[in-house]
């Protein structure tokens, strides 16, 4: 597989020396926010991972390979290029690598690269899921299929609130993907701690989560785990306010006929516009929060694995 993946020397040393490593995606850099805020946020996330005892491994597709562990210059390149960089999910990987076209990894493709590299913990903002109206559009994120078969734990602030949370939870249950709530029994809804839906299991600390992961994969129960980490209470937005704005954004997307992989970036951008930037500020805070917990889980998983 070496012809398809390049691991930075720092990340490679960490893996070889059995140090904890946290995977990070790159779609949030190229498609998540404008330059230079995207670059600054990505580098701040890496620093949070480091300050909590793990090595960050930001992942992208560059020069015909998965690159695991980006340099600051590579992060800057993705940030400046923005949406000119192709948003790369599982189906896009062979095309981009064979054509040597650069790509920003989604949750699904980041999980693939992380597993190839031997990284077990991944921090992101929120996972994709079943889109509202999927009973007629069949619009379901590839993130869910990846979670069903790839052995990586995904620390997130729940499912993106623009999606159908109930149907996404049903899909995950059908495919045997556990949804763990970190210090909560209620599924967080990205921008808010409230959703009205329950998680499968509540666990209180990183060590409990690490034991859960070790048990699942030790039994050869294939597939990922969703670790739902609520946005800090003082950073969340009002639930009803957000639901109203999301409904307006979805109606606009339907009117314009926006579908498929363009749907999520459009909706997030529209919600940002409707909330005068408040949603973006919350998005950044929840990513920071997830990076911290992911690093703590990676450290705990390393500790119990190498006693």
Helices and strands as residue ranges (DSSP letters): G 2-4, E 5-7, H 9-16, E 21-24, H 27-30, H 37-51, E 55-62, E 65-68, H 72-81, G 82-84, E 86-88, G 90-92, H 93-99, E 103-105, H 107-117, E 121-123, H 134-137, H 142-149, E 153-156, H 165-174, E 179-182, E 201-203, H 206-218, E 225-228, G 233-235, H 239-256, H 261-274, H 278-305
